[in-house]
């Protein structure tokens, strides 16, 4: 599942070398945390969140096939927003 999200994200962004996917175990499955370059965050989310929603749907289907649950979190770099 981690590889799926990594593949999709690297295909979309301008800086694929900065794509990082971290897999964190959770009570009811796994949480995948996706981090991309700050300028690529909008590309991963998409207009009205459509790309993020599609990625979450594919992840959910993949997880169900493996008999588990998975959640996708997109991490944005908040250090730029510090005032």
TORDRENVEX-353659 format. One record per atom (N, C-alpha, C, O): residue number from 1; residue in one letter; z, y, x negated. Coordinates in nm, 3 decimals. Atoms other than C-alpha are relative to their C-alpha. Example, Ala and Ser with C-alpha at 12.3 -4.5 7.8 and 13.67 -1.06 7.14 Angstrom:
<drennus>
DRENNU    k  r       pz       py       px
DRENNU    1  A    0.000   -0.119   -0.089
DRENNU    1  A    0.780   -0.450   -1.230
DRENNU    1  A    0.000    0.120   -0.090
DRENNU    1  A    0.066    0.118   -0.194
DRENNU    2  S   -0.006   -0.119    0.082
DRENNU    2  S    0.714   -0.106   -1.367
DRENNU    2  S    0.073    0.109    0.077
DRENNU    2  S    0.090    0.220    0.026
</drennus>
This chain:
<drennus>
DRENNU    k  r       pz       py       px
DRENNU    1  X    0.000   -0.120   -0.082
DRENNU    1  X    0.000    0.000    0.000
DRENNU    1  X    0.000    0.126   -0.086
DRENNU    1  X   -0.066    0.225   -0.054
DRENNU    2  X   -0.004   -0.112    0.093
DRENNU    2  X    0.078    0.232   -0.288
DRENNU    2  X   -0.140    0.027   -0.055
DRENNU    2  X   -0.182    0.142   -0.068
DRENNU    3  X    0.134   -0.013    0.056
DRENNU    3  X   -0.267    0.166   -0.431
DRENNU    3  X   -0.097    0.062    0.100
DRENNU    3  X   -0.185    0.139    0.063
DRENNU    4  X    0.085   -0.055   -0.105
DRENNU    4  X   -0.431    0.250   -0.098
DRENNU    4  X    0.014    0.152    0.009
DRENNU    4  X   -0.086    0.223    0.011
DRENNU    5  X   -0.025   -0.144   -0.009
DRENNU    5  X   -0.270    0.594   -0.075
DRENNU    5  X   -0.047    0.070   -0.126
DRENNU    5  X   -0.106    0.178   -0.119
DRENNU    6  X    0.044   -0.057    0.127
DRENNU    6  X   -0.337    0.660   -0.443
DRENNU    6  X   -0.152    0.013   -0.004
DRENNU    6  X   -0.205    0.115   -0.048
DRENNU    7  X    0.147    0.000    0.000
DRENNU    7  X   -0.706    0.570   -0.402
DRENNU    7  X   -0.054    0.110    0.092
DRENNU    7  X   -0.145    0.184    0.054
DRENNU    8  X    0.047   -0.101   -0.095
DRENNU    8  X   -0.752    0.790   -0.095
DRENNU    8  X    0.025    0.141   -0.055
DRENNU    8  X   -0.064    0.226   -0.051
DRENNU    9  X   -0.035   -0.132    0.050
DRENNU    9  X   -0.572    1.087   -0.250
DRENNU    9  X   -0.088    0.040   -0.118
DRENNU    9  X   -0.135    0.153   -0.125
DRENNU   10  X    0.082   -0.031    0.117
DRENNU   10  X   -0.764    1.065   -0.578
DRENNU   10  X   -0.145    0.029    0.038
DRENNU   10  X   -0.214    0.103   -0.031
DRENNU   11  X    0.137   -0.023   -0.047
DRENNU   11  X   -1.091    1.058   -0.383
DRENNU   11  X   -0.018    0.138    0.062
DRENNU   11  X   -0.129    0.190    0.066
DRENNU   12  X    0.006   -0.127   -0.073
DRENNU   12  X   -1.006    1.381   -0.200
DRENNU   12  X    0.021    0.121   -0.090
DRENNU   12  X   -0.047    0.223   -0.073
DRENNU   13  X   -0.045   -0.117    0.076
DRENNU   13  X   -0.848    1.610   -0.460
DRENNU   13  X   -0.094    0.038   -0.114
DRENNU   13  X   -0.181   -0.040   -0.153
DRENNU   14  X    0.078   -0.048    0.116
DRENNU   14  X   -1.000    1.818   -0.742
DRENNU   14  X    0.060   -0.048   -0.132
DRENNU   14  X   -0.011   -0.061   -0.231
DRENNU   15  X   -0.069    0.044    0.121
DRENNU   15  X   -0.740    1.701   -0.996
DRENNU   15  X    0.063   -0.138    0.023
DRENNU   15  X    0.184   -0.148    0.045
DRENNU   16  X   -0.053    0.134   -0.027
DRENNU   16  X   -0.706    1.323   -0.951
DRENNU   16  X    0.103   -0.048   -0.103
DRENNU   16  X    0.183   -0.137   -0.074
DRENNU   17  X   -0.097    0.042    0.102
DRENNU   17  X   -0.508    1.292   -1.275
DRENNU   17  X    0.142    0.044    0.034
DRENNU   17  X    0.238   -0.007   -0.024
DRENNU   18  X   -0.133   -0.048   -0.038
DRENNU   18  X   -0.218    1.477   -1.109
DRENNU   18  X    0.055   -0.066    0.126
DRENNU   18  X    0.160   -0.027    0.176
DRENNU   19  X   -0.048    0.072   -0.118
DRENNU   19  X   -0.187    1.238   -0.814
DRENNU   19  X    0.108   -0.099   -0.042
DRENNU   19  X    0.087   -0.181   -0.131
DRENNU   20  X   -0.111    0.090    0.028
DRENNU   20  X    0.148    1.057   -0.818
DRENNU   20  X    0.050   -0.055    0.132
DRENNU   20  X    0.077    0.020    0.226
DRENNU   21  X   -0.055    0.066   -0.118
DRENNU   21  X    0.264    0.804   -0.560
DRENNU   21  X    0.123   -0.079   -0.043
DRENNU   21  X    0.115   -0.165   -0.131
DRENNU   22  X   -0.125    0.067    0.031
DRENNU   22  X    0.625    0.689   -0.572
DRENNU   22  X    0.040   -0.084    0.121
DRENNU   22  X    0.040   -0.036    0.234
DRENNU   23  X   -0.041    0.092   -0.106
DRENNU   23  X    0.741    0.388   -0.370
DRENNU   23  X    0.152   -0.011   -0.001
DRENNU   23  X    0.212   -0.052   -0.100
DRENNU   24  X   -0.146    0.001   -0.011
DRENNU   24  X    1.102    0.414   -0.248
DRENNU   24  X    0.039   -0.099    0.110
DRENNU   24  X   -0.004   -0.083    0.224
DRENNU   25  X   -0.045    0.093   -0.104
DRENNU   25  X    1.266    0.121   -0.066
DRENNU   25  X    0.088    0.071    0.103
DRENNU   25  X    0.167    0.159    0.067
DRENNU   26  X   -0.081   -0.056   -0.107
DRENNU   26  X    1.421    0.210    0.270
DRENNU   26  X    0.057   -0.117    0.082
DRENNU   26  X    0.021   -0.232    0.060
DRENNU   27  X   -0.063    0.104   -0.082
DRENNU   27  X    1.630    0.022    0.528
DRENNU   27  X   -0.102   -0.083    0.075
DRENNU   27  X   -0.094   -0.206    0.078
DRENNU   28  X    0.094    0.069   -0.087
DRENNU   28  X    1.339   -0.064    0.752
DRENNU   28  X   -0.139   -0.016   -0.062
DRENNU   28  X   -0.235   -0.042    0.011
DRENNU   29  X    0.131    0.015    0.065
DRENNU   29  X    1.056   -0.080    0.497
DRENNU   29  X   -0.007    0.075   -0.131
DRENNU   29  X    0.077    0.056   -0.219
DRENNU   30  X    0.022   -0.073    0.125
DRENNU   30  X    0.926    0.154    0.230
DRENNU   30  X   -0.047    0.141    0.033
DRENNU   30  X   -0.115    0.164    0.133
DRENNU   31  X    0.047   -0.138   -0.013
DRENNU   31  X    0.868    0.527    0.190
DRENNU   31  X   -0.088    0.028   -0.121
DRENNU   31  X   -0.046    0.008   -0.235
DRENNU   32  X    0.091   -0.038    0.107
DRENNU   32  X    0.567    0.639   -0.013
DRENNU   32  X   -0.001    0.151   -0.009
DRENNU   32  X   -0.031    0.219    0.089
DRENNU   33  X   -0.001   -0.145    0.021
DRENNU   33  X    0.599    0.987   -0.160
DRENNU   33  X   -0.122    0.037   -0.083
DRENNU   33  X   -0.139   -0.011   -0.195
DRENNU   34  X    0.124   -0.041    0.064
DRENNU   34  X    0.269    1.150   -0.249
DRENNU   34  X    0.014    0.142   -0.052
DRENNU   34  X    0.051    0.233    0.022
DRENNU   35  X   -0.004   -0.133    0.061
DRENNU   35  X    0.258    1.442   -0.490
DRENNU   35  X   -0.135    0.026   -0.066
DRENNU   35  X   -0.187   -0.058   -0.140
DRENNU   36  X    0.128   -0.042    0.059
DRENNU   36  X   -0.059    1.628   -0.586
DRENNU   36  X    0.018    0.138   -0.061
DRENNU   36  X    0.123    0.201   -0.046
DRENNU   37  X   -0.004   -0.135    0.056
DRENNU   37  X   -0.140    1.949   -0.771
DRENNU   37  X    0.017    0.100    0.115
DRENNU   37  X   -0.035    0.077    0.224
DRENNU   38  X   -0.024   -0.098   -0.108
DRENNU   38  X   -0.027    2.257   -0.572
DRENNU   38  X   -0.126    0.048    0.070
DRENNU   38  X   -0.125    0.069    0.191
DRENNU   39  X    0.123   -0.049   -0.061
DRENNU   39  X   -0.384    2.373   -0.516
DRENNU   39  X   -0.072   -0.109    0.081
DRENNU   39  X   -0.163   -0.078    0.158
DRENNU   40  X    0.062    0.110   -0.073
DRENNU   40  X   -0.479    2.028   -0.376
DRENNU   40  X    0.078   -0.041    0.125
DRENNU   40  X    0.032   -0.126    0.201
DRENNU   41  X   -0.084    0.039   -0.114
DRENNU   41  X   -0.200    2.006   -0.116
DRENNU   41  X   -0.075    0.019    0.133
DRENNU   41  X   -0.066   -0.067    0.220
DRENNU   42  X    0.074   -0.026   -0.123
DRENNU   42  X   -0.420    2.160    0.154
DRENNU   42  X   -0.109   -0.103    0.025
DRENNU   42  X   -0.137   -0.138    0.140
DRENNU   43  X    0.106    0.100   -0.015
DRENNU   43  X   -0.697    1.908    0.088
DRENNU   43  X    0.057   -0.133    0.048
DRENNU   43  X   -0.008   -0.204    0.125
DRENNU   44  X   -0.062    0.126   -0.040
DRENNU   44  X   -0.458    1.616    0.131
DRENNU   44  X    0.050    0.008    0.144
DRENNU   44  X    0.048   -0.092    0.216
DRENNU   45  X   -0.049   -0.016   -0.137
DRENNU   45  X   -0.314    1.758    0.454
DRENNU   45  X   -0.117    0.015    0.097
DRENNU   45  X   -0.117   -0.047    0.203
DRENNU   46  X    0.118   -0.018   -0.085
DRENNU   46  X   -0.647    1.871    0.600
DRENNU   46  X    0.024    0.098    0.112
DRENNU   46  X    0.136    0.143    0.135
DRENNU   47  X   -0.010   -0.092   -0.113
DRENNU   47  X   -0.721    2.096    0.895
DRENNU   47  X    0.083   -0.064    0.109
DRENNU   47  X    0.057   -0.176    0.152
DRENNU   48  X   -0.092    0.046   -0.105
DRENNU   48  X   -0.446    2.060    1.154
DRENNU   48  X    0.064   -0.134   -0.034
DRENNU   48  X    0.107   -0.206    0.056
DRENNU   49  X   -0.066    0.122    0.043
DRENNU   49  X   -0.308    1.770    0.949
DRENNU   49  X   -0.079   -0.127    0.024
DRENNU   49  X   -0.022   -0.236    0.024
DRENNU   50  X    0.082    0.117   -0.035
DRENNU   50  X   -0.598    1.539    1.029
DRENNU   50  X   -0.008   -0.103   -0.111
DRENNU   50  X    0.000   -0.223   -0.084
DRENNU   51  X    0.012    0.095    0.110
DRENNU   51  X   -0.634    1.385    0.684
DRENNU   51  X    0.133   -0.070   -0.023
DRENNU   51  X    0.137   -0.192   -0.045
DRENNU   52  X   -0.132    0.061    0.017
DRENNU   52  X   -0.259    1.329    0.649
DRENNU   52  X    0.026   -0.101    0.112
DRENNU   52  X    0.081   -0.208    0.087
DRENNU   53  X   -0.019    0.091   -0.114
DRENNU   53  X   -0.252    1.171    0.995
DRENNU   53  X   -0.082   -0.128   -0.018
DRENNU   53  X   -0.034   -0.237    0.010
DRENNU   54  X    0.086    0.117    0.024
DRENNU   54  X   -0.543    0.941    0.905
DRENNU   54  X    0.058   -0.089   -0.110
DRENNU   54  X    0.056   -0.211   -0.099
DRENNU   55  X   -0.062    0.077    0.108
DRENNU   55  X   -0.371    0.838    0.581
DRENNU   55  X    0.122   -0.076    0.052
DRENNU   55  X    0.143   -0.192    0.016
DRENNU   56  X   -0.118    0.065   -0.057
DRENNU   56  X   -0.051    0.762    0.773
DRENNU   56  X   -0.039   -0.117    0.091
DRENNU   56  X    0.029   -0.220    0.093
DRENNU   57  X    0.047    0.107   -0.088
DRENNU   57  X   -0.245    0.554    1.026
DRENNU   57  X   -0.045   -0.121   -0.082
DRENNU   57  X   -0.008   -0.234   -0.050
DRENNU   58  X    0.045    0.110    0.087
DRENNU   58  X   -0.413    0.347    0.753
DRENNU   58  X    0.119   -0.068   -0.067
DRENNU   58  X    0.121   -0.190   -0.080
DRENNU   59  X   -0.119    0.056    0.063
DRENNU   59  X   -0.077    0.301    0.581
DRENNU   59  X    0.078   -0.085    0.098
DRENNU   59  X    0.124   -0.194    0.063
DRENNU   60  X   -0.072    0.075   -0.103
DRENNU   60  X    0.087    0.189    0.905
DRENNU   60  X   -0.067   -0.134    0.027
DRENNU   60  X    0.000   -0.237    0.038
DRENNU   61  X    0.074    0.124   -0.024
DRENNU   61  X   -0.187   -0.069    0.967
DRENNU   61  X    0.017   -0.097   -0.116
DRENNU   61  X    0.037   -0.216   -0.095
DRENNU   62  X   -0.017    0.083    0.119
DRENNU   62  X   -0.162   -0.198    0.611
DRENNU   62  X    0.140   -0.061   -0.004
DRENNU   62  X    0.157   -0.178   -0.040
DRENNU   63  X   -0.139    0.048    0.001
DRENNU   63  X    0.217   -0.228    0.642
DRENNU   63  X    0.021   -0.107    0.106
DRENNU   63  X    0.089   -0.207    0.081
DRENNU   64  X   -0.015    0.098   -0.108
DRENNU   64  X    0.197   -0.413    0.974
DRENNU   64  X   -0.062   -0.133   -0.041
DRENNU   64  X   -0.008   -0.239   -0.010
DRENNU   65  X    0.064    0.124    0.046
DRENNU   65  X   -0.042   -0.665    0.819
DRENNU   65  X    0.089   -0.075   -0.099
DRENNU   65  X    0.081   -0.197   -0.109
DRENNU   66  X   -0.090    0.063    0.096
DRENNU   66  X    0.222   -0.728    0.550
DRENNU   66  X    0.136   -0.030    0.061
DRENNU   66  X    0.225   -0.082   -0.006
DRENNU   67  X   -0.125    0.030   -0.069
DRENNU   67  X    0.500   -0.753    0.808
DRENNU   67  X    0.115    0.094   -0.033
DRENNU   67  X    0.231    0.054   -0.028
DRENNU   68  X   -0.103   -0.098    0.035
DRENNU   68  X    0.687   -0.437    0.707
DRENNU   68  X   -0.034    0.134    0.063
DRENNU   68  X   -0.131    0.146    0.139
DRENNU   69  X    0.028   -0.136   -0.047
DRENNU   69  X    0.705   -0.065    0.785
DRENNU   69  X   -0.016    0.090   -0.121
DRENNU   69  X    0.044    0.067   -0.226
DRENNU   70  X    0.022   -0.094    0.110
DRENNU   70  X    0.585    0.222    0.570
DRENNU   70  X   -0.014    0.141    0.056
DRENNU   70  X   -0.069    0.162    0.164
DRENNU   71  X    0.006   -0.141   -0.037
DRENNU   71  X    0.615    0.599    0.587
DRENNU   71  X   -0.059    0.077   -0.117
DRENNU   71  X   -0.032    0.045   -0.233
DRENNU   72  X    0.060   -0.083    0.103
DRENNU   72  X    0.415    0.860    0.397
DRENNU   72  X    0.060    0.139    0.005
DRENNU   72  X    0.061    0.203    0.110
DRENNU   73  X   -0.049   -0.138    0.013
DRENNU   73  X    0.573    1.183    0.275
DRENNU   73  X   -0.086    0.070   -0.103
DRENNU   73  X   -0.111    0.018   -0.212
DRENNU   74  X    0.079   -0.080    0.094
DRENNU   74  X    0.362    1.452    0.114
DRENNU   74  X    0.094    0.106   -0.057
DRENNU   74  X    0.147    0.190    0.016
DRENNU   75  X   -0.092   -0.089    0.067
DRENNU   75  X    0.568    1.642   -0.141
DRENNU   75  X   -0.077    0.120   -0.052
DRENNU   75  X   -0.174    0.106   -0.126
DRENNU   76  X    0.062   -0.122    0.052
DRENNU   76  X    0.473    2.003   -0.205
DRENNU   76  X    0.092    0.058   -0.106
DRENNU   76  X    0.214    0.043   -0.100
DRENNU   77  X   -0.077   -0.060    0.108
DRENNU   77  X    0.584    2.188   -0.516
DRENNU   77  X    0.062    0.129    0.052
DRENNU   77  X   -0.007    0.230    0.066
DRENNU   78  X   -0.068   -0.116   -0.058
DRENNU   78  X    0.844    2.430   -0.378
DRENNU   78  X    0.046    0.102   -0.103
DRENNU   78  X    0.100    0.206   -0.068
DRENNU   79  X   -0.045   -0.094    0.104
DRENNU   79  X    0.915    2.596   -0.714
DRENNU   79  X   -0.077    0.130    0.004
DRENNU   79  X   -0.028    0.232   -0.044
DRENNU   80  X    0.078   -0.124   -0.010
DRENNU   80  X    0.638    2.848   -0.645
DRENNU   80  X    0.054    0.093    0.108
DRENNU   80  X    0.029    0.214    0.104
DRENNU   81  X   -0.049   -0.079   -0.112
DRENNU   81  X    0.815    2.965   -0.329
DRENNU   81  X    0.137    0.061   -0.025
DRENNU   81  X    0.189    0.132    0.061
DRENNU   82  X   -0.132   -0.056    0.030
DRENNU   82  X    1.143    3.057   -0.498
DRENNU   82  X   -0.008    0.151   -0.017
DRENNU   82  X   -0.094    0.203   -0.089
DRENNU   83  X   -0.002   -0.146    0.011
DRENNU   83  X    1.226    3.424   -0.461
DRENNU   83  X    0.126    0.046   -0.068
DRENNU   83  X    0.145    0.166   -0.087
</drennus>
